Amino acid sequence: MTTSARVCEAMPMPAQFTFADLFAGIGGFHAALTALGGKCTYAVEIDDAAAKVYERNWHMNPLGDITKHTNDVTAHIPPVDVLCAGFPCQPFSKSGAQRGMDEARGTLFFHIMEVVRAHHPQVLILENVRNLAGPRHRHEWDVIIKQLRAEHYRVADTPAILSPHQLPPERGGRPQVRERVFITATYDPTGVLPNHPEPVFTSKQVIDSFDPHTWNIADILLDDDHVGGCELSRDEISWIDAWDNWVASYRSLNPGVRLPGFPIWVDHWRTEDDLRDMINAGQCDDVPAWKMNFLKKNAALFTANEEMCRSWMAAHDVNSFPPSRRKLEWQAGLTPSLWDALIQLRPSGVRVKPPTYVPALVAITQTSIVGPKRRRLAPRETARLQGLPDWFDFGPQGSPATYKQLGNGVNIGAVWNVIIEHCRRDEAILATTESGRAILACIEDAPPSPDQRLLPH
């Protein structure tokens, strides 16, 4: 059976509402809304590689430029019941310059508003990084809410925030921390409901009494320990081995003592007496308070374990490591070994976490290393972390492109739960319109998880 045939069979629900997929990427929104019973009548994505993957799986070519299409919305974009958009996050992301709407990409929200003004879709679901709701972007957030309310949309004052690791597996959850802001709004020109609703999800919300710490990353891993392109280099293995030896040595010297929770900085290892002399000589006058705190903790650590630390540095030639590999961020609790944990080789250091859930997938490097597998997460595993089924086909492109697209993508389980909870919250409005009733019919028939609709038959 071909991939295309499997895709068609995986979507058995007859379409009952239409949707537009703006900034479509490889189709995370498309997967969730089609599984829910929607039909995509317009999609747009400016990146050629992502557009090819989208077309390969959803049989629509979304390649285009929303900034040009909104010059004449009615000529390019049809009316739809639901509009979804994961508009570019770089202007708001902590990994970017955080210039918000002062940056050209930040103004892409206003192109979404051109579509909204022209067609007034019944439901909007917009997605962006968690930082959009942070204090640095309060102005941008207020602009977005003001614009939507000016067009008679019911939208919360505070954002919905959801991470797939908060969701139990039976609701489409995945072992990935990926907090995202969802702006959900319902067109309500007659004012059926008050226009200050609560957000449908909140950060740290406990869902169905599920404890995210019960996740096990092994649940989404391939059986194969050897996946091409995911191997660790000799240097990477030596860095991990070295820190694994340090952890074992520290525990041996300090039985019953938890590993330090602060960043361990080899380059700042000195005795407390030496640090005190530096402070008295004025050599630390320009050091910010947060860093001074870490310097004092590292000095205390080194003083208490000096012989072991010096011996360890010599045995592993630690001074030859890159600066970022001379730092350890242990966040793995009682996990026995680095090779039992999840590892990220970050600019800030070697970060180690328990083998429960992974940090957010990102569009750049830092793909998590799975200690028990002694390799990085495979592209198929990262696709699973975003909720994509195994029939999803990335074609002949290389792994770096796939990692980038998944790092830029939206989690399917999160979208599924957000739109369902939103429509239940605003049911009184949706029940008054034909398009709203079509959406509600799909919501009523929906299983708890999109996985049941995305499996091949």
C-alpha positions in Angstrom: 0.0 0.0 0.0 1.4 3.4 -0.9 1.9 6.2 1.6 -0.9 8.3 -0.1 -3.3 5.4 0.3 -2.5 5.1 4.0 -3.0 8.8 4.5 -6.5 8.7 2.9 -7.5 5.7 4.9 -6.2 7.3 8.1 -8.8 10.1 7.8 -12.2 8.3 7.7 -14.3 11.2 9.0 -16.4 13.0 6.4 -15.5 16.7 6.4 -18.0 18.8 8.2 -16.2 22.2 8.4 -13.6 24.0 6.4 -10.3 25.5 7.6 -7.4 27.6 6.4 -3.8 26.7 7.4 -1.6 29.8 7.5 2.1 29.5 8.1 1.4 25.9 7.5 4.9 24.4 8.0 4.6 20.6 7.4 1.0 20.4 8.6 0.6 20.0 12.3 -2.6 22.0 12.3 -3.7 20.1 9.2 -3.3 16.8 10.9 -5.3 17.8 14.0 -8.1 19.5 12.2 -8.5 16.9 9.4 -8.6 14.2 12.0 -11.3 16.2 13.8 -13.4 16.2 10.6 -12.3 19.4 8.8 -11.4 20.0 5.2 -8.5 22.3 4.4 -9.4 24.7 1.6 -6.4 27.0 1.8 -2.9 26.5 3.0 0.2 28.8 2.7 3.8 28.2 3.6 6.8 30.3 2.3 9.5 27.7 3.0 10.0 25.4 -0.1 11.3 22.4 1.8 8.4 22.4 4.3 5.9 23.0 1.5 7.2 19.9 -0.3 6.7 17.8 2.9 3.2 19.3 3.3 2.2 18.4 -0.2 3.7 14.9 0.1 1.4 14.1 3.0 -1.7 16.3 2.5 -1.8 16.5 -1.3 -2.0 20.3 -1.3 0.8 22.5 -2.5 0.9 25.4 0.1 3.9 27.2 -1.3 3.2 30.9 -1.3 3.6 34.2 0.5 0.9 35.3 2.8 2.0 39.0 2.5 1.2 38.9 -1.2 -2.0 36.9 -0.8 -3.5 39.4 1.6 -3.0 42.2 -0.9 -6.3 40.8 -2.2 -7.7 38.4 0.3 -10.9 37.5 -1.6 -8.9 36.7 -4.8 -6.6 34.2 -3.0 -8.2 33.0 0.2 -11.7 31.4 0.4 -14.0 31.9 3.4 -13.5 29.2 6.0 -15.1 28.1 9.3 -11.8 27.8 11.2 -8.6 29.8 10.7 -5.4 28.4 12.2 -2.0 29.9 12.1 1.3 29.2 13.9 2.6 32.6 13.0 6.4 33.1 13.1 7.8 33.0 16.6 11.3 34.3 16.2 10.3 37.9 17.1 9.0 36.7 20.4 11.3 33.8 21.2 14.0 33.8 23.9 16.4 32.5 21.3 15.8 35.5 19.1 16.3 39.2 19.5 12.8 39.6 21.1 12.0 42.7 19.1 8.3 41.7 18.8 6.3 43.8 16.4 9.3 46.1 15.9 10.6 43.3 13.6 9.2 42.7 10.2 8.2 39.1 10.9 6.3 40.3 14.0 3.9 42.3 11.7 2.8 39.1 10.0 0.0 39.0 12.6 -1.5 41.9 10.8 -1.8 39.8 7.6 -3.8 37.3 9.6 -6.1 40.2 10.6 -6.6 41.0 6.9 -8.0 37.5 6.4 -10.1 37.9 9.6 -11.6 41.2 8.5 -12.4 39.8 5.0 -14.1 36.6 6.1 -14.7 36.5 9.9 -14.1 32.8 10.4 -16.2 31.4 13.2 -13.2 30.1 15.2 -9.6 31.3 15.3 -6.8 29.2 16.8 -3.4 30.9 16.7 -0.1 29.5 18.2 3.1 31.0 19.3 6.0 30.6 21.7 5.4 30.9 25.5 7.4 34.1 25.5 4.7 36.0 23.7 2.8 36.0 26.9 5.8 37.3 28.9 6.2 40.8 30.3 8.6 41.8 27.6 5.8 41.5 25.0 2.9 42.9 27.0 2.4 45.6 24.3 2.3 43.0 21.5 -0.2 40.9 23.4 -2.5 43.8 24.1 -2.4 44.8 20.4 -3.4 41.3 19.4 -6.3 41.2 21.8 -7.5 44.7 20.9 -7.4 43.9 17.2 -9.5 40.7 17.7 -12.1 42.3 19.9 -12.5 45.1 17.4 -13.7 42.5 15.0 -16.1 41.1 17.6 -14.2 38.0 18.6 -14.6 36.5 22.1 -11.1 36.1 23.4 -9.5 35.7 26.8 -7.4 38.5 28.4 -4.8 35.9 29.3 -3.4 33.3 27.0 -4.1 29.6 26.9 -0.8 27.8 27.6 -0.4 24.1 27.1 2.5 21.6 26.8 2.1 18.1 25.4 3.7 16.6 28.4 0.8 17.9 30.5 -1.6 15.7 28.6 -2.0 12.0 29.4 -1.3 9.7 26.5 -4.9 8.8 26.1 -5.6 12.5 25.2 -2.8 12.7 22.7 0.0 13.8 25.1 3.6 13.2 24.4 6.8 13.2 26.5 8.0 16.7 25.4 8.0 19.9 27.4 6.7 22.4 24.8 4.8 25.2 26.4 3.0 27.2 23.7 0.6 30.1 23.8 -2.7 29.5 22.0 -4.9 32.4 21.2 -8.4 31.0 20.7 -11.3 33.2 19.7 -14.9 32.9 18.5 -16.7 35.3 16.3 -19.6 36.7 18.3 -21.0 39.9 16.7 -24.3 39.7 18.6 -22.6 39.3 22.1 -24.1 36.0 23.0 -21.5 35.5 25.8 -19.5 38.0 27.9 -16.2 38.9 26.2 -13.8 38.1 29.0 -13.7 34.3 29.2 -11.1 32.2 31.0 -8.3 30.6 28.9 -9.0 27.0 28.0 -5.7 25.8 29.5 -3.2 27.3 31.8 0.5 26.7 32.6 1.1 23.9 35.1 -2.5 22.8 34.9 -3.1 19.3 36.1 -5.1 17.5 33.5 -7.2 14.4 34.4 -4.9 13.9 37.5 -2.1 13.0 35.2 1.5 13.3 36.6 3.9 14.2 33.8 6.8 12.6 35.8 5.3 9.2 34.9 6.3 9.6 31.3 9.0 7.3 30.0 10.9 8.4 27.0 11.3 4.8 26.0 7.6 4.7 25.1 8.3 6.7 21.8 11.7 5.3 20.9 12.5 3.0 18.0 13.8 -0.4 18.9 17.0 0.2 16.9 20.0 1.5 18.9 21.8 2.4 15.7 20.1 5.0 13.5 22.0 6.5 10.6 22.9 10.2 11.2 22.2 10.0 15.0 25.5 8.7 16.1 27.6 10.5 18.7 31.1 11.6 17.8 34.2 10.4 19.6 34.5 13.7 21.3 30.9 13.7 22.4 31.3 10.3 23.9 34.5 11.4 25.7 32.7 14.5 27.2 29.8 12.4 28.5 32.1 9.7 29.8 34.1 12.3 31.6 31.2 13.9 33.4 29.7 10.5 34.1 32.9 9.6 35.9 32.8 12.9 37.9 29.2 12.2 38.9 30.2 8.7 40.1 33.2 10.1 42.0 31.2 12.8 43.7 28.6 10.3 44.8 31.3 8.0 46.1 32.9 10.8 48.2 29.5 12.2 49.3 27.2 9.3 50.0 23.6 10.2 50.5 24.2 13.8 49.2 22.3 14.9 46.2 24.3 16.2 43.2 24.5 20.0 43.0 21.5 21.7 41.4 23.5 24.8 40.4 25.6 25.0 37.2 29.0 23.4 37.7 31.7 25.5 36.0 35.1 23.9 35.8 36.6 27.2 34.6 35.6 28.8 37.9 36.8 26.1 40.2 39.0 27.6 42.9 39.1 27.4 46.7 37.0 29.5 48.8 40.1 31.2 50.1 41.2 32.1 46.6 37.8 33.5 45.7 37.8 35.5 48.9 41.2 37.0 48.0 39.8 37.9 44.5 36.8 39.6 46.1 39.0 41.6 48.5 41.2 42.7 45.7 38.2 44.1 43.8 38.5 41.6 41.0 34.8 40.7 41.3 33.4 44.2 41.6 31.8 44.0 38.1 30.4 40.5 38.5 26.6 40.5 38.7 25.0 39.1 41.8 23.5 36.0 40.1 26.9 35.0 38.8 28.6 35.8 42.1 26.2 33.3 43.7 27.3 30.6 41.3 31.0 31.4 41.8 30.6 31.0 45.6 28.8 27.7 45.2 31.4 26.4 42.8 34.2 27.5 45.2 32.5 25.6 48.0 32.1 22.5 45.8 35.7 22.6 44.7 37.0 23.2 48.2 35.1 20.2 49.6 36.2 17.9 46.7 39.5 19.4 45.6 41.6 16.3 45.4 39.0 14.4 43.4 38.3 17.3 41.1 42.0 17.9 40.3 42.6 14.2 39.7 39.5 14.0 37.5 40.5 17.0 35.4 43.9 15.5 34.8 42.6 12.0 33.9 40.2 13.3 31.3 42.3 16.3 30.1 39.2 18.5 30.8 41.1 21.7 29.9 41.1 20.5 26.3 37.3 20.4 26.2 35.4 23.3 24.5 34.3 25.9 27.2 30.7 24.8 27.0 31.7 21.2 27.7 33.5 22.2 30.8 30.1 23.0 32.4 27.5 20.6 33.8 23.8 21.3 34.5 22.5 18.3 36.5 18.7 18.2 36.5 18.3 14.4 36.6 17.8 13.9 40.3 18.7 10.4 41.4 19.2 9.0 37.9 22.3 6.8 38.3 24.3 7.8 35.3 24.5 10.2 32.4 24.1 7.2 30.1 20.7 6.5 31.9 19.5 10.0 31.3 18.6 12.5 28.5 21.4 14.8 27.6 21.6 18.1 25.7 24.9 19.5 24.6 24.0 23.2 24.9 25.9 26.5 24.7 25.3 26.8 28.4 26.8 23.4 29.2 26.0 19.6 29.3 22.5 19.5 30.6 21.3 16.2 32.0 17.6 15.3 32.7 15.8 12.2 33.8 14.5 9.8 31.1 10.9 11.0 31.4 10.2 13.8 28.9 12.5 15.7 26.6 13.0 19.5 26.4 11.2 21.3 23.6 12.3 20.4 20.1 14.0 23.4 18.5 14.7 24.4 14.9 18.5 24.5 15.6 20.9 22.0 17.0 20.7 20.6 20.6 18.7 17.5 19.6 18.5 15.5 22.8 20.8 12.5 23.3 19.1 9.4 24.6 21.6 8.0 27.1 20.4 4.3 27.0 20.5 4.3 23.2 23.9 6.2 23.1 22.6 8.3 20.2 20.5 11.3 19.4 16.8 11.2 19.0 16.0 9.9 15.5 13.9 12.0 13.1 11.0 9.5 13.4 11.2 9.8 17.2 11.0 13.5 17.1 8.1 13.2 14.7 6.3 11.0 17.3 7.1 13.7 19.9 5.0 16.1 17.8 2.2 13.6 17.5 2.8 12.8 13.9 1.9 9.2 12.9 4.6 6.8 11.6 3.1 7.0 8.1 4.0 10.6 7.9 6.6 10.8 5.1 9.5 13.4 5.0 10.7 12.1 1.6 14.3 12.2 0.6 15.4 15.3 2.6 18.2 15.0 5.1 17.8 14.8 8.8 18.8 18.4 9.5 15.8 19.7 7.5 13.5 17.3 9.3 14.7 18.3 12.7 14.3 22.0 11.7 10.7 21.5 10.5 9.7 19.6 13.6 11.3 22.2 15.8 9.3 24.8 14.1 6.1 22.7 14.2 3.0 22.5 16.4 2.2 19.5 18.6 -0.9 17.8 17.2 -2.3 16.6 20.6 -2.0 20.1 22.0 -3.9 21.6 19.0 -6.6 18.8 19.3 -7.2 19.5 23.0 -7.1 23.3 22.7 -9.7 23.5 19.9 -12.0 20.9 21.5 -12.0 22.7 24.9 -12.4 26.1 23.2 -15.5 25.0 21.3 -17.0 23.4 24.4 -16.4 26.7 26.3 -18.0 28.8 23.5 -20.7 26.3 22.6 -23.5 28.8 23.2 -22.2 31.0 20.4 -21.3 28.2 18.0 -24.8 26.7 18.3 -26.3 29.9 16.8 -24.6 29.6 13.4 -24.5 27.0 10.7 -20.7 26.8 10.6 -20.6 26.7 14.4 -23.0 23.8 14.5 -20.9 21.9 11.9 -17.8 22.4 14.2 -19.7 21.3 17.3 -21.0 18.1 15.5 -17.3 17.1 14.9 -16.4 18.0 18.5 -19.2 15.8 19.8 -18.1 12.8 17.7 -14.4 13.3 18.5 -12.5 10.5 20.4 -10.3 11.6 23.3 -7.1 11.6 21.2 -6.3 12.4 17.6 -4.1 9.2 17.5 -7.2 7.1 17.0 -8.0 9.1 13.8 -4.4 9.2 12.5 -3.7 5.4 12.6 -3.7 3.7 9.2 -6.5 1.2 8.7 
